[in-house]
Amino acid sequence: RVLKNLQGIPMAYVTAERSGRTAGPAVTAFLKQMGCQADDLQLKDKGIRGNGHFMMLESNRRQVFDAIRSWIESKVEA
């Protein structure tokens, strides 16, 4: 089975350290199996620690934004 309408669209599953979400690798593996371009973006791997589920509302939201923006810039042409 292939997710035809999502092929060619880069996707990121963004996970914060304290968000309670641990399914990033499984979700991205499923999407890749379905023919999608998916990445598991773990903020702790980028040195961004301690965030919860609402990472864009926390005091270090600029770091989170920069990590997501960098990922977008690496995947999408200007």
Backbone torsions as a table, in degrees:
resi	resn	phi	psi	omega
1	ARG	NA	141.8	-177.6
2	VAL	-130.7	138.4	174.7
3	LEU	-88.1	80.4	-171.1
4	LYS	-57.3	-41.2	-176.5
5	ASN	-72.1	-14.3	-178.9
6	LEU	-104.2	-3.2	179.9
7	GLN	-66.8	140.8	179.3
8	GLY	84.4	-0.7	179.2
9	ILE	-108.1	114.3	178.5
10	PRO	-66.0	138.0	-179.9
11	MET	-131.7	145.6	174.9
12	ALA	-128.1	133.8	172.0
13	TYR	-100.0	104.5	-173.7
14	VAL	-92.5	126.8	-178.6
15	THR	-126.1	129.1	175.1
16	ALA	-92.2	159.0	-174.9
17	GLU	-58.2	-41.4	-176.1
18	ARG	-112.1	27.0	-178.0
19	SER	-79.5	-13.8	-178.1
20	GLY	80.5	6.7	179.7
21	ARG	-103.0	123.8	179.0
22	THR	-124.4	7.1	-173.3
23	ALA	-89.8	6.3	-177.3
24	GLY	-51.0	-52.4	179.7
25	PRO	-61.8	-38.1	179.8
26	ALA	-69.3	-40.9	179.7
27	VAL	-64.7	-46.7	-179.1
28	THR	-67.4	-35.6	176.8
29	ALA	-63.2	-41.9	178.0
30	PHE	-62.1	-46.7	-179.6
31	LEU	-62.1	-40.7	177.6
32	LYS	-64.5	-39.7	177.5
33	GLN	-62.0	-30.4	179.9
34	MET	-87.7	7.5	175.1
35	GLY	91.4	14.6	-177.7
36	CYS	-98.2	161.1	173.7
37	GLN	-96.5	102.5	-175.5
38	ALA	-130.3	141.8	176.9
39	ASP	-126.2	144.6	174.2
40	ASP	-94.8	107.6	-176.9
41	LEU	-101.6	98.2	178.6
42	GLN	-91.1	117.2	-177.5
43	LEU	-63.4	-33.2	179.9
44	LYS	-63.6	-29.4	176.9
45	ASP	-70.6	-17.7	177.2
46	LYS	-96.6	5.5	179.9
47	GLY	84.2	10.9	-179.9
48	ILE	-99.4	107.1	-171.1
49	ARG	-111.1	152.2	167.7
50	GLY	86.7	-3.7	-176.9
51	ASN	-73.8	153.9	175.4
52	GLY	-104.0	-159.5	-174.5
53	HIS	-65.8	-35.4	180.0
54	PHE	-96.2	60.2	-172.2
55	MET	-60.9	-27.1	-178.8
56	MET	-80.8	-1.9	177.7
57	LEU	-105.9	-0.5	-175.3
58	GLU	-91.5	170.1	-173.5
59	SER	-64.4	-25.9	179.2
60	ASN	-100.3	30.4	-177.6
61	ARG	-60.2	-26.5	178.4
62	ARG	-65.6	-39.5	176.1
63	GLN	-63.4	-42.0	178.4
64	VAL	-63.1	-46.4	178.9
65	PHE	-58.7	-45.1	-178.9
66	ASP	-61.9	-39.3	178.6
67	ALA	-65.2	-43.7	179.7
68	ILE	-68.5	-42.2	178.5
69	ARG	-61.9	-41.5	178.2
70	SER	-61.3	-41.1	178.0
71	TRP	-62.9	-45.6	-179.9
72	ILE	-60.7	-45.9	-179.3
73	GLU	-62.8	-29.3	179.2
74	SER	-78.0	-17.5	-175.5
75	LYS	-107.7	-24.5	-172.7
76	VAL	-119.6	133.8	176.9
77	GLU	-70.4	148.1	179.8
78	ALA	-70.3	NA	NA
